[in-house]
Amino acid sequence: MEATASAKPFTTKKEFYAQFKKKSVTHELWLRFLKNKTAVIGLVIFCIILAVAVAAPWITSYDDVVVKMNIAERLQPPGAAHWLGTDELGRDILARIVYGARVSLLIGFSAIIVSLMVGLVLGGTAGYYGGKIDSLIMRGMDVFLCLPDVLLALAIIAAFGNTKVNLTIAIGLAFSPKFSRVVRSAVMGVRDNEYIEAARSIGALDKRIIASHVLPNCIGPIIVQVTLYVANAILTIAALSFIGLGIQPPTPEWGNMLASGRTYMRDFPHIVLAPGMAIFFTILALNLLGDGLRDTLDPRLKH
Amino acid sequence: MRRFLVAAVFSLLAITQFAGGAFAAEQKPGRDGDITVVQALDMISFDPIATSDLNNQYVLYNIYSRLFTFPKNRLSGDVKELCKDFKRVSDSEWHFTIWENVKYHDGTTLTVDDVVYSLNRAKAGTALGALFKPVKEIKKVDNKTLAIITDGPYPAMTSALTHAATCIVPKSFAEKAEKTKDWSKPVGSGRYKFVSRMIGDSVKFERFDGYFNKNEAAQNKSLTIKVIPEGTNRTIAIETGAADLNAEFTPTDYARVMKNPKLKLWDQPSALVWHLGMDNTLGWFKNNKVRQAVGFAVDHEGCMKVGHDGRGVVLYNSATFAHAPTVLGAIQNPLNKYSHNLQKAKALMQEANCPGFTTQLVVFRDEAERIATAVQAYLSEINIKVEIVRIENAVFPAHIAGHKAPMFVTSWGCYWDPDMFLSRRFSKDGIGGVNRVWYQNPELDKLIAEGRSTFDEAKRVGVYKRVQEFLAEESPEVDLYVTKVYALSNDKLKDVEMTVEKPFNYYKLHY
């Protein structure tokens, strides 16, 4: 075979043998992901936010800076002492943003784990068995899908109170119908594949087939949905906190920072600008990351 | 393309100018204006005895008439409305003559029987029950006169008759409304007829041309009272012409408003006491040492800065007395007992053997929520962990009644005569009404009775000094500060009048 004009000539033996070495799927996906510039930007922003959230206790003091009131310093504009200024109670806004990231990310991810668990069980069962079981589960999910996420979460919080655990469960349950639908369609796509037939033919139990063969092969679209819905969950937390039903003061959360700052918005815009931008960049990062992952994991977009 | 861009930029500038500065609609001068007043909270009920909520009262004053209304600053004596004349027959009997031929909005005539019925109804209700406790009997004397008989001297009688609960309702209408529990279409003899109400949004009235006192009839054709909970949005409503008067201006916009020549800020020293209430029957709040510790731990000045941008007068009272001269015999810091003193607060907690505890602080307004956030921070210093709970104002009485408000921040519109509020706020008679702290003490009851036993003002001042000192020790609540009353209008609106609580006499507003 003749070498094409664009083919790169091998200069070392290592390079020559490398062409026969099989690349791992993960490595291949990573390389494909890196080609998507916007997705990489999303990943970088998200990693920065995550790092800030994890390192918060080393960056600033919760008791002395984040929640401690300092009336003499209230409503200070951004400056050397307070990079993002201070709020109506004289607390450092940057410190509160940093700790707010912990709350938003923790509850956002935890809520999605809850909805993923529910979605995997219900969507997996509906998709795998089909028929009446599918109809029963999915019509139930359709009923919940009719309700806006915030309203459903609101109803749960109103009934059980607004602790962090309840908030996580409320948002998780509110998002679970969507996950059930995604998981169901993914499961339906693989349930008739030959390897599933093979597992059935050797007498494997359904729960083992679902857990060991079906779900691992559906993981791609599920990961994509996780990143996209974490963004939605963070927005929902912020919305609930904004209306006073989410995270309660003095715990900083971007939504409750927006709510308490809105009175001063016209004269001290930095108070709402900072949490607003924090929400904006987190959602942007997660959406870019989610879109990038979808492109990476979609075999149709391989080339 | 360039022309298009220039046109686009100019259009945008024009729109911005219009939206930012100009008023949405020019109001008609004279008596044919449509006036819109904005306030923070919705009214609760058209039943005059249903609640003592301030926002509710200022809506009711427009539909119903009372025997007396209050003057601008409540210092210069009560103003006669339905009452044509009155005299104190003896220390314990008063006679009131009413105007004849007063019509209700449905065309029927107001009678002495209606007045007797309405006042008896008020006496039986929780909103005014404590205030009418000295009243033994209300009876008809003749077709123009009624008598009120008390169990002794009652200096606050005419002041008590200014309360919204004494609004006169047609007996037949009220009996029907009570039976059907439907007060949604009120009938009164006030300056305005009810048109419509959208719960949580607005109440609309139109001028009642049959109002009995033609000289005091409404100076505008219609009145809309609109609810805008957020302070800055109420300011924006005035800036853009969406409303004519903001009855509850939030001082956070003070500097901005002062720079705008198209706006006018009205102010008046107030008797509105912002206070931190505690349910004296719950947990550690039963202990007056703990209640005192709360008083020392909270920085009143700090609360005023956060709540009302520092505009007001700090109080260290525990009896809801606003500062003198707005309240008879008021003392800002009885016994000079209180200050922001964390060491003292900690010592009191130790004295009470209280290791600290977790509690809830209930609020239903933006200012109260800001104050609550400050209180939360102050109390954390003495190991009291506070969870802030925001509720609707309509359910606040139910929270109080169900002991579901261990702490709360709210305001109390004080009266000049302390007898108008002391028994309602700190005795058994006020429970179920406005004794929100559930405080009762026979010793205090005796002092309250002593305060009303004479018409001699000097003697009464002495008694009320003892009352304030007694309550400073008991500390059933922590009074934080008295704010100024502010209202905002455009510069063209005329005859805005203020009381010590908020703007009133909306019927006078015109262009």
Chai-1 contact restraints between the chains, C-beta under 6 A:
chainA,res_idxA,chainB,res_idxB,connection_type,confidence,min_distance_angstrom,max_distance_angstrom,comment,restraint_id
A,M69,B,A377,contact,1.0,0.0,6.0,A-B,restraint_1
A,I71,B,G302,contact,1.0,0.0,6.0,A-B,restraint_2
A,I71,B,K305,contact,1.0,0.0,6.0,A-B,restraint_3
A,G244,B,R390,contact,1.0,0.0,6.0,A-B,restraint_4
A,P249,B,T373,contact,1.0,0.0,6.0,A-B,restraint_5
A,P249,B,I388,contact,1.0,0.0,6.0,A-B,restraint_6
A,T263,B,G231,contact,1.0,0.0,6.0,A-B,restraint_7
A,T263,B,T232,contact,1.0,0.0,6.0,A-B,restraint_8
A,T263,B,T252,contact,1.0,0.0,6.0,A-B,restraint_9
